[in-house]
Amino acid sequence: MEPWPFADEPNVAVVSTRQIMSGQDWIESVSHFEDGDWAFSALRDFSVEDGVLVGLDEVVAVDPSICELADLPTGWSAARAAKGAPWIRRPTPDDEF
């Protein structure tokens, strides 16, 4: 993708789930933590064992719509009601970190 929309490098490590990365599930929620880390998840139940550490570019390859969130400030999150639905951004309350 040219130009790369994120301030982070394409190979920065981010957290996602095995189900998202294999195409079994879709990204429903994105968190950009205060420390700059990113997490991409579905809001359904999953276990810690389902978590995977991957490159940001790998997540973009699975779902390019997350590029719309490249400017998501740290301490914010975004969610959507369905795959392809608009992202709704909000500051993440401290008790959710």
KOLKOLFI-673747 format. One record per residue (C-alpha): residue number from 1; chain; x, y, z. Coordinates in Angstrom, 3 decimals. Example, Ala and Ser with C-alpha at 12.3 -4.5 7.8 and 13.67 -1.06 7.14 Angstrom:
2
1, A, 12.300, -4.500, 7.800
2, A, 13.670, -1.060, 7.140
END
This chain:
97
1, A, 0.000, 0.000, 0.000
2, A, 1.429, 3.339, -1.011
3, A, 1.811, 5.513, 0.931
4, A, 1.711, 3.622, 4.213
5, A, -0.977, 5.441, 6.280
6, A, 0.183, 4.571, 9.801
7, A, 2.844, 6.420, 11.780
8, A, 4.025, 2.988, 12.967
9, A, 6.219, 0.893, 10.694
10, A, 4.458, -1.900, 8.754
11, A, 6.281, -4.569, 10.754
12, A, 5.418, -3.186, 14.207
13, A, 4.043, -5.977, 16.407
14, A, 0.323, -5.800, 17.181
15, A, -2.118, -8.128, 18.922
16, A, -4.946, -9.906, 17.147
17, A, -6.580, -13.335, 17.249
18, A, -5.952, -16.534, 15.380
19, A, -9.558, -16.433, 14.121
20, A, -9.146, -12.980, 12.557
21, A, -5.817, -13.760, 10.977
22, A, -7.143, -17.001, 9.446
23, A, -10.256, -15.287, 8.053
24, A, -12.659, -17.135, 10.362
25, A, -13.690, -13.886, 12.043
26, A, -13.676, -10.158, 11.275
27, A, -12.246, -7.171, 13.131
28, A, -14.958, -5.646, 15.258
29, A, -12.872, -3.600, 17.679
30, A, -9.564, -1.727, 17.482
31, A, -7.727, -0.328, 20.485
32, A, -4.794, 2.079, 20.332
33, A, -3.412, 1.957, 23.849
34, A, -1.750, 4.831, 25.703
35, A, 1.657, 3.178, 25.193
36, A, 1.126, 3.128, 21.411
37, A, 0.330, -0.590, 21.136
38, A, -2.517, -1.742, 18.886
39, A, -5.054, -4.573, 19.353
40, A, -7.483, -5.862, 16.716
41, A, -10.251, -8.144, 17.941
42, A, -13.761, -9.447, 17.618
43, A, -15.973, -8.774, 20.609
44, A, -17.009, -12.401, 20.884
45, A, -15.579, -14.782, 23.441
46, A, -12.070, -16.037, 22.826
47, A, -9.386, -17.405, 25.066
48, A, -5.934, -16.025, 25.746
49, A, -4.565, -18.933, 23.707
50, A, -6.295, -17.448, 20.634
51, A, -4.189, -14.280, 20.847
52, A, -1.419, -13.822, 18.277
53, A, 1.362, -11.292, 17.820
54, A, 1.624, -10.253, 14.165
55, A, 2.868, -7.339, 12.079
56, A, 0.561, -4.392, 11.487
57, A, 0.937, -4.963, 7.746
58, A, -0.423, -8.492, 8.176
59, A, -3.582, -7.125, 9.780
60, A, -3.928, -4.539, 6.988
61, A, -3.661, -7.377, 4.453
62, A, -6.535, -9.202, 6.191
63, A, -8.722, -6.069, 6.461
64, A, -7.606, -2.922, 4.619
65, A, -10.484, -0.940, 6.172
66, A, -8.400, -0.522, 9.319
67, A, -6.346, 2.017, 7.380
68, A, -9.249, 4.382, 8.093
69, A, -8.055, 4.244, 11.713
70, A, -4.406, 5.104, 11.037
71, A, -4.901, 8.456, 12.790
72, A, -6.696, 6.952, 15.822
73, A, -5.140, 8.723, 18.816
74, A, -3.525, 6.747, 21.603
75, A, -6.024, 6.104, 24.366
76, A, -8.846, 5.688, 21.844
77, A, -10.724, 2.742, 20.416
78, A, -13.035, 2.131, 17.487
79, A, -15.752, -0.426, 16.890
80, A, -18.283, -1.299, 14.230
81, A, -21.565, -3.207, 14.246
82, A, -20.856, -5.344, 11.168
83, A, -18.066, -6.088, 8.744
84, A, -17.947, -3.148, 6.332
85, A, -19.948, -0.881, 8.659
86, A, -18.537, 2.533, 9.590
87, A, -16.039, 2.711, 12.437
88, A, -17.270, 4.531, 15.553
89, A, -14.388, 6.175, 17.438
90, A, -14.302, 7.066, 21.121
91, A, -11.839, 7.766, 23.899
92, A, -11.287, 4.553, 25.810
93, A, -12.246, 4.863, 29.489
94, A, -9.317, 4.193, 31.849
95, A, -11.075, 1.173, 33.352
96, A, -11.035, -0.587, 29.980
97, A, -7.214, -0.666, 29.750
END
